[in-house]
Amino acid sequence: MDGTDHTRAFSVLSRATFRATGFVAGIVFLFHRTFGLREALRSSNTAVGFAAFAALWAATVLATLRQERGFLEHVREDSVAMTIVAGGLNGLFVLAALIIATVGRVMLTPPGPGRPVLAVPLLILFGPVFAFAIGAVVAVPFALVEAVIADLVDRLCLWCGGHD
């Protein structure tokens, strides 16, 4: 593995971490502002929360890696569009984890009124459209912030390069 591969891996991991933690921070802020955070945390479990964040981070790494590889030729140069599409893919990856968790719950729940049997086909049929759309909408602020940061870094590099 040469230096370029290490740089690309660091770029993917750092952007994915920024996106996942930024999303979680936004959700926490939203719950805090709506005064629902205390009630939501009462019924929380550290292990489940950590697992949920790990699944979100892993999905974000996969989506960011797909973005880095350039999955859409006609928007390859447009980083904002690529980030928005990567956000949609992230939504699909999170949906896949949700479907797996729902299938597990169906398998572990005894037959009866509390068994979410219809949830699996509904998630499979209608989930992808909503998951991609929600992921893309959530990705818009991240795309804009990353574009501003990239522009500032480019300007800083030009400024530093011009003062040798």
MOCORUR-V551823 format. One record per helix or strand. SS is the DSSP state (A for helix, B for strand). FROM is the first residue (numbers start at 0). LEN is the number of residues. If there is no record, write none. Layout:
SS/FROM/LEN, SS/FROM/LEN
This chain:
A/2/31, A/36/6, A/45/24, A/72/3, A/78/30, A/116/45
